């Protein structure tokens, strides 16, 4: 089935059916994002990463339904106003969940960067040459710290 045929099939769905499918996709997306946020908060980064394929698929499904709803908004508002109102409320729930998810991701990133910076600083201090400078004291060259650190991005 071509993309145009899929779009036409979505647009041809009865109003209640289209809204129902969109609500299901939206609820599933919010649920997987909530799971991811919970895992990230608990520090289970690998388990949270395993949700990425599901989250991506659900987001794509929801976007497809949302675009169809935008194209059919006038018809849907006339034929299924209550379903459209539920979708609006569900979309607000998604926006709230996304904001929370992004906040937790930003916190995890900041913590990771801080840990890596601290490790690099400590490695640099341990590898610094212990020599005496011209004043008879151990030289402290801030540029002698580690220049970088290898990171396994698979984690």
Order of alpha helices (4+ residues) and beta strands (2+ residues): alpha-alpha-alpha-alpha-alpha-alpha
